[in-house]
Amino acid sequence: MKSKTVLILGASSDIAKSLAQKFGSKGYNLLLAARNKKEVQNYSSDLKEKYDISIDIYEFDILKTENHGDFIKNLRIIPSILICSIGLMDEQKESEKKSNFRTKVLRTNFEGPINIISDFANIFEDQRHGTIVGISSVAGERGRAKNYIYGSSKAGFTTFLSGLRNRLSKKNVHVLTVLPGPVFTKMTKNTKLPVLLTAKPEQVAKDIFLAVIKKKDVIYTLKIWRLILIIIKLIPEKLFKRINI
C-alpha cells in the first residue's frame, strides 16, 4: 500500500485535511497542494510522524491555469489517485451584483478544476491506470434562487466528470464524482445548516475512501441526499419556482 500516492488539490480545506488523515492512516503517501503551504505544513508533519508515510507539499493556485503544466512537471511522482477538493462557496447576492465575484466563483469551481483534471486525465489515459476524484455538490443537481451561481458551476463540474468517466472507462481509469450535501467546515461556518442533513468532514473523507476502494462512479454524502434529490427533481417546474427550498 505504501507504493500508492494520493495528490490532494486544495489541501488546506477541512475536507482535504480529513482526506489526508484517512488515506495517510491506510499507508498512502501524500502529495498536498494548496495556496497556503504553511497551513498544510502545520498538520502534515503530524501525519508523517504518526503513519510513517512520505509527504510532499506544493504551492498551487487553481486560478493560475497557465502554471498547471509546470506544477505537474515539478511533482516528485505522478500520483495513483488525484483528488480535487477545491471549491468556493459564494454569497449569492454578491455574485448577482458583482461580475468579478461571480467570475471567481465560476473559475474556482469549474474552469480551474477541469483544466488541471484534464491534464491528469491525459496522463492516466496514456499509462492506462489511475483514479480521479472530483468533489462537486448537490447544489448542482437543480438550480435554486439562493445559490444558483455556485450551483451552476458545480452542475458544469458534475457534467464534466460524467463525460470524463465515459471517456476513460475503457482505459482502466476510475473517475469518481462526489456529491456532498452541506458540510460543517470553515467555508460554511456563517451558514445556518440543518444538523441532521449536514455531514462532518471526517464522514465525507470516509465515504470517499470507500468509494475509491470499491471503484464507485457517483456517491452522495450523506447518503440521504440521494433520496432528497430524487424528490426535488420530481417537483414540476411550475411548482418548483414558487417554493423556497
C-alpha positions as protocol buffer text, in pm:
chain_id: "A"
residue {
  index: 1
  type: MET
  ca { x: 0 y: 0 z: 0 }
}
residue {
  index: 2
  type: LYS
  ca { x: 286 y: 239 z: 69 }
}
residue {
  index: 3
  type: SER
  ca { x: 371 y: 244 z: -301 }
}
residue {
  index: 4
  type: LYS
  ca { x: 39 y: 424 z: -362 }
}
residue {
  index: 5
  type: THR
  ca { x: 40 y: 801 z: -372 }
}
residue {
  index: 6
  type: VAL
  ca { x: -251 y: 1045 z: -343 }
}
residue {
  index: 7
  type: LEU
  ca { x: -240 y: 1404 z: -468 }
}
residue {
  index: 8
  type: ILE
  ca { x: -489 y: 1630 z: -290 }
}
residue {
  index: 9
  type: LEU
  ca { x: -557 y: 1967 z: -451 }
}
residue {
  index: 10
  type: GLY
  ca { x: -691 y: 2229 z: -213 }
}
residue {
  index: 11
  type: ALA
  ca { x: -514 y: 2061 z: 77 }
}
residue {
  index: 12
  type: SER
  ca { x: -583 y: 2339 z: 327 }
}
residue {
  index: 13
  type: SER
  ca { x: -960 y: 2279 z: 328 }
}
residue {
  index: 14
  type: ASP
  ca { x: -1128 y: 2092 z: 613 }
}
residue {
  index: 15
  type: ILE
  ca { x: -1240 y: 1808 z: 386 }
}
residue {
  index: 16
  type: ALA
  ca { x: -890 y: 1780 z: 239 }
}
residue {
  index: 17
  type: LYS
  ca { x: -737 y: 1756 z: 585 }
}
residue {
  index: 18
  type: SER
  ca { x: -972 y: 1471 z: 671 }
}
residue {
  index: 19
  type: LEU
  ca { x: -887 y: 1302 z: 341 }
}
residue {
  index: 20
  type: ALA
  ca { x: -516 y: 1331 z: 417 }
}
residue {
  index: 21
  type: GLN
  ca { x: -580 y: 1179 z: 758 }
}
residue {
  index: 22
  type: LYS
  ca { x: -787 y: 893 z: 614 }
}
residue {
  index: 23
  type: PHE
  ca { x: -555 y: 799 z: 327 }
}
residue {
  index: 24
  type: GLY
  ca { x: -246 y: 853 z: 541 }
}
residue {
  index: 25
  type: SER
  ca { x: -382 y: 617 z: 805 }
}
residue {
  index: 26
  type: LYS
  ca { x: -411 y: 349 z: 536 }
}
residue {
  index: 27
  type: GLY
  ca { x: -47 y: 386 z: 433 }
}
residue {
  index: 28
  type: TYR
  ca { x: -82 y: 605 z: 126 }
}
residue {
  index: 29
  type: ASN
  ca { x: 193 y: 858 z: 61 }
}
residue {
  index: 30
  type: LEU
  ca { x: 65 y: 1211 z: 16 }
}
residue {
  index: 31
  type: LEU
  ca { x: 123 y: 1499 z: -222 }
}
residue {
  index: 32
  type: LEU
  ca { x: -52 y: 1802 z: -74 }
}
residue {
  index: 33
  type: ALA
  ca { x: -108 y: 2114 z: -284 }
}
residue {
  index: 34
  type: ALA
  ca { x: -259 y: 2444 z: -175 }
}
residue {
  index: 35
  type: ARG
  ca { x: -214 y: 2819 z: -199 }
}
residue {
  index: 36
  type: ASN
  ca { x: -138 y: 2830 z: 172 }
}
residue {
  index: 37
  type: LYS
  ca { x: 158 y: 2594 z: 217 }
}
residue {
  index: 38
  type: LYS
  ca { x: 210 y: 2698 z: 579 }
}
residue {
  index: 39
  type: GLU
  ca { x: -133 y: 2576 z: 687 }
}
residue {
  index: 40
  type: VAL
  ca { x: -67 y: 2243 z: 518 }
}
residue {
  index: 41
  type: GLN
  ca { x: 272 y: 2210 z: 684 }
}
residue {
  index: 42
  type: ASN
  ca { x: 112 y: 2263 z: 1025 }
}
residue {
  index: 43
  type: TYR
  ca { x: -92 y: 1945 z: 1006 }
}
residue {
  index: 44
  type: SER
  ca { x: 111 y: 1730 z: 766 }
}
residue {
  index: 45
  type: SER
  ca { x: 409 y: 1692 z: 999 }
}
residue {
  index: 46
  type: ASP
  ca { x: 189 y: 1510 z: 1250 }
}
residue {
  index: 47
  type: LEU
  ca { x: 57 y: 1274 z: 982 }
}
residue {
  index: 48
  type: LYS
  ca { x: 407 y: 1197 z: 857 }
}
residue {
  index: 49
  type: GLU
  ca { x: 528 y: 1102 z: 1202 }
}
residue {
  index: 50
  type: LYS
  ca { x: 213 y: 918 z: 1304 }
}
residue {
  index: 51
  type: TYR
  ca { x: 179 y: 697 z: 996 }
}
residue {
  index: 52
  type: ASP
  ca { x: 539 y: 675 z: 872 }
}
residue {
  index: 53
  type: ILE
  ca { x: 450 y: 796 z: 523 }
}
residue {
  index: 54
  type: SER
  ca { x: 616 y: 1040 z: 286 }
}
residue {
  index: 55
  type: ILE
  ca { x: 450 y: 1378 z: 239 }
}
residue {
  index: 56
  type: ASP
  ca { x: 541 y: 1640 z: -20 }
}
residue {
  index: 57
  type: ILE
  ca { x: 389 y: 1989 z: -10 }
}
residue {
  index: 58
  type: TYR
  ca { x: 342 y: 2211 z: -314 }
}
residue {
  index: 59
  type: GLU
  ca { x: 212 y: 2559 z: -377 }
}
residue {
  index: 60
  type: PHE
  ca { x: -82 y: 2551 z: -615 }
}
residue {
  index: 61
  type: ASP
  ca { x: -332 y: 2813 z: -732 }
}
residue {
  index: 62
  type: ILE
  ca { x: -626 y: 2670 z: -926 }
}
residue {
  index: 63
  type: LEU
  ca { x: -690 y: 3006 z: -1095 }
}
residue {
  index: 64
  type: LYS
  ca { x: -341 y: 3027 z: -1246 }
}
residue {
  index: 65
  type: THR
  ca { x: -420 y: 2779 z: -1521 }
}
residue {
  index: 66
  type: GLU
  ca { x: -113 y: 2888 z: -1718 }
}
residue {
  index: 67
  type: ASN
  ca { x: 102 y: 2732 z: -1441 }
}
residue {
  index: 68
  type: HIS
  ca { x: -76 y: 2396 z: -1419 }
}
residue {
  index: 69
  type: GLY
  ca { x: 159 y: 2225 z: -1662 }
}
residue {
  index: 70
  type: ASP
  ca { x: 468 y: 2331 z: -1467 }
}
residue {
  index: 71
  type: PHE
  ca { x: 302 y: 2220 z: -1144 }
}
residue {
  index: 72
  type: ILE
  ca { x: 263 y: 1867 z: -1282 }
}
residue {
  index: 73
  type: LYS
  ca { x: 620 y: 1861 z: -1415 }
}
residue {
  index: 74
  type: ASN
  ca { x: 753 y: 1956 z: -1070 }
}
residue {
  index: 75
  type: LEU
  ca { x: 575 y: 1675 z: -884 }
}
residue {
  index: 76
  type: ARG
  ca { x: 811 y: 1421 z: -733 }
}
residue {
  index: 77
  type: ILE
  ca { x: 594 y: 1141 z: -871 }
}
residue {
  index: 78
  type: ILE
  ca { x: 275 y: 1107 z: -1073 }
}
residue {
  index: 79
  type: PRO
  ca { x: 10 y: 1006 z: -818 }
}
residue {
  index: 80
  type: SER
  ca { x: -202 y: 692 z: -829 }
}
residue {
  index: 81
  type: ILE
  ca { x: -501 y: 898 z: -717 }
}
residue {
  index: 82
  type: LEU
  ca { x: -589 y: 1262 z: -784 }
}
residue {
  index: 83
  type: ILE
  ca { x: -844 y: 1428 z: -555 }
}
residue {
  index: 84
  type: CYS
  ca { x: -970 y: 1777 z: -638 }
}
residue {
  index: 85
  type: SER
  ca { x: -1127 y: 1921 z: -323 }
}
residue {
  index: 86
  type: ILE
  ca { x: -1113 y: 2283 z: -436 }
}
residue {
  index: 87
  type: GLY
  ca { x: -1429 y: 2490 z: -414 }
}
residue {
  index: 88
  type: LEU
  ca { x: -1556 y: 2840 z: -344 }
}
residue {
  index: 89
  type: MET
  ca { x: -1897 y: 2898 z: -186 }
}
residue {
  index: 90
  type: ASP
  ca { x: -2034 y: 3234 z: -293 }
}
residue {
  index: 91
  type: GLU
  ca { x: -2261 y: 3488 z: -136 }
}
residue {
  index: 92
  type: GLN
  ca { x: -2540 y: 3470 z: -392 }
}
residue {
  index: 93
  type: LYS
  ca { x: -2633 y: 3837 z: -371 }
}
residue {
  index: 94
  type: GLU
  ca { x: -2270 y: 3940 z: -417 }
}
residue {
  index: 95
  type: SER
  ca { x: -2240 y: 3716 z: -722 }
}
residue {
  index: 96
  type: GLU
  ca { x: -2557 y: 3859 z: -871 }
}
residue {
  index: 97
  type: LYS
  ca { x: -2429 y: 4216 z: -843 }
}
residue {
  index: 98
  type: LYS
  ca { x: -2053 y: 4191 z: -899 }
}
residue {
  index: 99
  type: SER
  ca { x: -1911 y: 4035 z: -1214 }
}
residue {
  index: 100
  type: ASN
  ca { x: -1562 y: 3990 z: -1066 }
}
residue {
  index: 101
  type: PHE
  ca { x: -1705 y: 3794 z: -773 }
}
residue {
  index: 102
  type: ARG
  ca { x: -1918 y: 3558 z: -982 }
}
residue {
  index: 103
  type: THR
  ca { x: -1632 y: 3510 z: -1227 }
}
residue {
  index: 104
  type: LYS
  ca { x: -1409 y: 3397 z: -941 }
}
residue {
  index: 105
  type: VAL
  ca { x: -1676 y: 3151 z: -825 }
}
residue {
  index: 106
  type: LEU
  ca { x: -1717 y: 3008 z: -1175 }
}
residue {
  index: 107
  type: ARG
  ca { x: -1344 y: 2983 z: -1238 }
}
residue {
  index: 108
  type: THR
  ca { x: -1266 y: 2829 z: -898 }
}
residue {
  index: 109
  type: ASN
  ca { x: -1539 y: 2565 z: -915 }
}
residue {
  index: 110
  type: PHE
  ca { x: -1534 y: 2488 z: -1286 }
}
residue {
  index: 111
  type: GLU
  ca { x: -1268 y: 2630 z: -1516 }
}
residue {
  index: 112
  type: GLY
  ca { x: -969 y: 2569 z: -1291 }
}
residue {
  index: 113
  type: PRO
  ca { x: -1062 y: 2216 z: -1181 }
}
residue {
  index: 114
  type: ILE
  ca { x: -1147 y: 2090 z: -1530 }
}
residue {
  index: 115
  type: ASN
  ca { x: -818 y: 2229 z: -1660 }
}
residue {
  index: 116
  type: ILE
  ca { x: -591 y: 2051 z: -1410 }
}
residue {
  index: 117
  type: ILE
  ca { x: -801 y: 1733 z: -1410 }
}
residue {
  index: 118
  type: SER
  ca { x: -789 y: 1719 z: -1791 }
}
residue {
  index: 119
  type: ASP
  ca { x: -409 y: 1729 z: -1780 }
}
residue {
  index: 120
  type: PHE
  ca { x: -401 y: 1436 z: -1537 }
}
residue {
  index: 121
  type: ALA
  ca { x: -668 y: 1253 z: -1737 }
}
residue {
  index: 122
  type: ASN
  ca { x: -437 y: 1253 z: -2039 }
}
residue {
  index: 123
  type: ILE
  ca { x: -152 y: 1113 z: -1829 }
}
residue {
  index: 124
  type: PHE
  ca { x: -369 y: 843 z: -1672 }
}
residue {
  index: 125
  type: GLU
  ca { x: -513 y: 754 z: -2011 }
}
residue {
  index: 126
  type: ASP
  ca { x: -166 y: 706 z: -2159 }
}
residue {
  index: 127
  type: GLN
  ca { x: -49 y: 490 z: -1868 }
}
residue {
  index: 128
  type: ARG
  ca { x: -386 y: 310 z: -1858 }
}
residue {
  index: 129
  type: HIS
  ca { x: -440 y: 333 z: -1485 }
}
residue {
  index: 130
  type: GLY
  ca { x: -524 y: 591 z: -1219 }
}
residue {
  index: 131
  type: THR
  ca { x: -811 y: 733 z: -1017 }
}
residue {
  index: 132
  type: ILE
  ca { x: -963 y: 1081 z: -1042 }
}
residue {
  index: 133
  type: VAL
  ca { x: -1190 y: 1210 z: -763 }
}
residue {
  index: 134
  type: GLY
  ca { x: -1385 y: 1531 z: -816 }
}
residue {
  index: 135
  type: ILE
  ca { x: -1577 y: 1682 z: -525 }
}
residue {
  index: 136
  type: SER
  ca { x: -1882 y: 1856 z: -670 }
}
residue {
  index: 137
  type: SER
  ca { x: -2206 y: 1934 z: -481 }
}
residue {
  index: 138
  type: VAL
  ca { x: -2575 y: 1851 z: -460 }
}
residue {
  index: 139
  type: ALA
  ca { x: -2625 y: 2223 z: -529 }
}
residue {
  index: 140
  type: GLY
  ca { x: -2558 y: 2144 z: -893 }
}
residue {
  index: 141
  type: GLU
  ca { x: -2848 y: 1899 z: -920 }
}
residue {
  index: 142
  type: ARG
  ca { x: -3118 y: 2166 z: -956 }
}
residue {
  index: 143
  type: GLY
  ca { x: -3097 y: 2544 z: -963 }
}
residue {
  index: 144
  type: ARG
  ca { x: -3230 y: 2731 z: -661 }
}
residue {
  index: 145
  type: ALA
  ca { x: -3261 y: 3106 z: -612 }
}
residue {
  index: 146
  type: LYS
  ca { x: -3042 y: 3104 z: -302 }
}
residue {
  index: 147
  type: ASN
  ca { x: -2730 y: 2957 z: -466 }
}
residue {
  index: 148
  type: TYR
  ca { x: -2777 y: 2914 z: -840 }
}
residue {
  index: 149
  type: ILE
  ca { x: -2447 y: 3071 z: -944 }
}
residue {
  index: 150
  type: TYR
  ca { x: -2249 y: 2839 z: -719 }
}
residue {
  index: 151
  type: GLY
  ca { x: -2483 y: 2557 z: -816 }
}
residue {
  index: 152
  type: SER
  ca { x: -2439 y: 2617 z: -1188 }
}
residue {
  index: 153
  type: SER
  ca { x: -2061 y: 2595 z: -1155 }
}
residue {
  index: 154
  type: LYS
  ca { x: -2098 y: 2264 z: -973 }
}
residue {
  index: 155
  type: ALA
  ca { x: -2351 y: 2140 z: -1230 }
}
residue {
  index: 156
  type: GLY
  ca { x: -2095 y: 2202 z: -1501 }
}
residue {
  index: 157
  type: PHE
  ca { x: -1827 y: 2023 z: -1300 }
}
residue {
  index: 158
  type: THR
  ca { x: -2055 y: 1723 z: -1242 }
}
residue {
  index: 159
  type: THR
  ca { x: -2128 y: 1701 z: -1614 }
}
residue {
  index: 160
  type: PHE
  ca { x: -1757 y: 1724 z: -1693 }
}
residue {
  index: 161
  type: LEU
  ca { x: -1680 y: 1435 z: -1457 }
}
residue {
  index: 162
  type: SER
  ca { x: -1960 y: 1227 z: -1611 }
}
residue {
  index: 163
  type: GLY
  ca { x: -1824 y: 1277 z: -1960 }
}
residue {
  index: 164
  type: LEU
  ca { x: -1469 y: 1210 z: -1846 }
}
residue {
  index: 165
  type: ARG
  ca { x: -1578 y: 886 z: -1680 }
}
residue {
  index: 166
  type: ASN
  ca { x: -1749 y: 781 z: -2003 }
}
residue {
  index: 167
  type: ARG
  ca { x: -1431 y: 852 z: -2198 }
}
residue {
  index: 168
  type: LEU
  ca { x: -1183 y: 688 z: -1960 }
}
residue {
  index: 169
  type: SER
  ca { x: -1381 y: 383 z: -1850 }
}
residue {
  index: 170
  type: LYS
  ca { x: -1236 y: 194 z: -2146 }
}
residue {
  index: 171
  type: LYS
  ca { x: -881 y: 290 z: -2045 }
}
residue {
  index: 172
  type: ASN
  ca { x: -886 y: 144 z: -1691 }
}
residue {
  index: 173
  type: VAL
  ca { x: -909 y: 491 z: -1533 }
}
residue {
  index: 174
  type: HIS
  ca { x: -1157 y: 532 z: -1248 }
}
residue {
  index: 175
  type: VAL
  ca { x: -1346 y: 863 z: -1222 }
}
residue {
  index: 176
  type: LEU
  ca { x: -1546 y: 925 z: -904 }
}
residue {
  index: 177
  type: THR
  ca { x: -1799 y: 1206 z: -866 }
}
residue {
  index: 178
  type: VAL
  ca { x: -1863 y: 1309 z: -505 }
}
residue {
  index: 179
  type: LEU
  ca { x: -2185 y: 1497 z: -432 }
}
residue {
  index: 180
  type: PRO
  ca { x: -2183 y: 1624 z: -74 }
}
residue {
  index: 181
  type: GLY
  ca { x: -2472 y: 1799 z: 86 }
}
residue {
  index: 182
  type: PRO
  ca { x: -2380 y: 2074 z: 333 }
}
residue {
  index: 183
  type: VAL
  ca { x: -2069 y: 2001 z: 540 }
}
residue {
  index: 184
  type: PHE
  ca { x: -1959 y: 2157 z: 868 }
}
residue {
  index: 185
  type: THR
  ca { x: -1643 y: 2343 z: 754 }
}
residue {
  index: 186
  type: LYS
  ca { x: -1487 y: 2686 z: 784 }
}
residue {
  index: 187
  type: MET
  ca { x: -1644 y: 2768 z: 446 }
}
residue {
  index: 188
  type: THR
  ca { x: -1994 y: 2718 z: 591 }
}
residue {
  index: 189
  type: LYS
  ca { x: -1933 y: 2848 z: 943 }
}
residue {
  index: 190
  type: ASN
  ca { x: -2157 y: 3153 z: 889 }
}
residue {
  index: 191
  type: THR
  ca { x: -2435 y: 2949 z: 729 }
}
residue {
  index: 192
  type: LYS
  ca { x: -2732 y: 2807 z: 916 }
}
residue {
  index: 193
  type: LEU
  ca { x: -2726 y: 2436 z: 834 }
}
residue {
  index: 194
  type: PRO
  ca { x: -2975 y: 2152 z: 902 }
}
residue {
  index: 195
  type: VAL
  ca { x: -2793 y: 1941 z: 1158 }
}
residue {
  index: 196
  type: LEU
  ca { x: -2940 y: 1605 z: 1055 }
}
residue {
  index: 197
  type: LEU
  ca { x: -2860 y: 1666 z: 688 }
}
residue {
  index: 198
  type: THR
  ca { x: -2511 y: 1810 z: 734 }
}
residue {
  index: 199
  type: ALA
  ca { x: -2200 y: 1591 z: 728 }
}
residue {
  index: 200
  type: LYS
  ca { x: -1873 y: 1626 z: 913 }
}
residue {
  index: 201
  type: PRO
  ca { x: -1552 y: 1635 z: 706 }
}
residue {
  index: 202
  type: GLU
  ca { x: -1446 y: 1301 z: 858 }
}
residue {
  index: 203
  type: GLN
  ca { x: -1761 y: 1132 z: 726 }
}
residue {
  index: 204
  type: VAL
  ca { x: -1708 y: 1274 z: 378 }
}
residue {
  index: 205
  type: ALA
  ca { x: -1347 y: 1150 z: 379 }
}
residue {
  index: 206
  type: LYS
  ca { x: -1455 y: 803 z: 491 }
}
residue {
  index: 207
  type: ASP
  ca { x: -1719 y: 783 z: 218 }
}
residue {
  index: 208
  type: ILE
  ca { x: -1469 y: 894 z: -46 }
}
residue {
  index: 209
  type: PHE
  ca { x: -1206 y: 645 z: 64 }
}
residue {
  index: 210
  type: LEU
  ca { x: -1452 y: 354 z: 49 }
}
residue {
  index: 211
  type: ALA
  ca { x: -1582 y: 470 z: -290 }
}
residue {
  index: 212
  type: VAL
  ca { x: -1227 y: 476 z: -427 }
}
residue {
  index: 213
  type: ILE
  ca { x: -1160 y: 125 z: -300 }
}
residue {
  index: 214
  type: LYS
  ca { x: -1491 y: -4 z: -439 }
}
residue {
  index: 215
  type: LYS
  ca { x: -1449 y: 192 z: -765 }
}
residue {
  index: 216
  type: LYS
  ca { x: -1788 y: 358 z: -742 }
}
residue {
  index: 217
  type: ASP
  ca { x: -1893 y: 611 z: -1004 }
}
residue {
  index: 218
  type: VAL
  ca { x: -2108 y: 856 z: -806 }
}
residue {
  index: 219
  type: ILE
  ca { x: -2168 y: 894 z: -433 }
}
residue {
  index: 220
  type: TYR
  ca { x: -2383 y: 1123 z: -222 }
}
residue {
  index: 221
  type: THR
  ca { x: -2264 y: 1213 z: 124 }
}
residue {
  index: 222
  type: LEU
  ca { x: -2463 y: 1198 z: 337 }
}
residue {
  index: 223
  type: LYS
  ca { x: -2645 y: 914 z: 159 }
}
residue {
  index: 224
  type: ILE
  ca { x: -2985 y: 1064 z: 243 }
}
residue {
  index: 225
  type: TRP
  ca { x: -2917 y: 1330 z: -20 }
}
residue {
  index: 226
  type: ARG
  ca { x: -2968 y: 1078 z: -299 }
}
residue {
  index: 227
  type: LEU
  ca { x: -3330 y: 1035 z: -190 }
}
residue {
  index: 228
  type: ILE
  ca { x: -3378 y: 1407 z: -127 }
}
residue {
  index: 229
  type: LEU
  ca { x: -3255 y: 1492 z: -476 }
}
residue {
  index: 230
  type: ILE
  ca { x: -3479 y: 1232 z: -637 }
}
residue {
  index: 231
  type: ILE
  ca { x: -3777 y: 1403 z: -474 }
}
residue {
  index: 232
  type: ILE
  ca { x: -3657 y: 1755 z: -560 }
}
residue {
  index: 233
  type: LYS
  ca { x: -3605 y: 1663 z: -925 }
}
residue {
  index: 234
  type: LEU
  ca { x: -3960 y: 1527 z: -947 }
}
residue {
  index: 235
  type: ILE
  ca { x: -4117 y: 1859 z: -847 }
}
residue {
  index: 236
  type: PRO
  ca { x: -4270 y: 2021 z: -1159 }
}
residue {
  index: 237
  type: GLU
  ca { x: -4101 y: 2345 z: -1262 }
}
residue {
  index: 238
  type: LYS
  ca { x: -4431 y: 2535 z: -1239 }
}
residue {
  index: 239
  type: LEU
  ca { x: -4445 y: 2446 z: -868 }
}
residue {
  index: 240
  type: PHE
  ca { x: -4070 y: 2449 z: -801 }
}
residue {
  index: 241
  type: LYS
  ca { x: -4030 y: 2815 z: -900 }
}
residue {
  index: 242
  type: ARG
  ca { x: -4284 y: 2914 z: -635 }
}
residue {
  index: 243
  type: ILE
  ca { x: -4122 y: 2741 z: -340 }
}
residue {
  index: 244
  type: ASN
  ca { x: -3811 y: 2828 z: -145 }
}
residue {
  index: 245
  type: ILE
  ca { x: -3602 y: 2523 z: -56 }
}
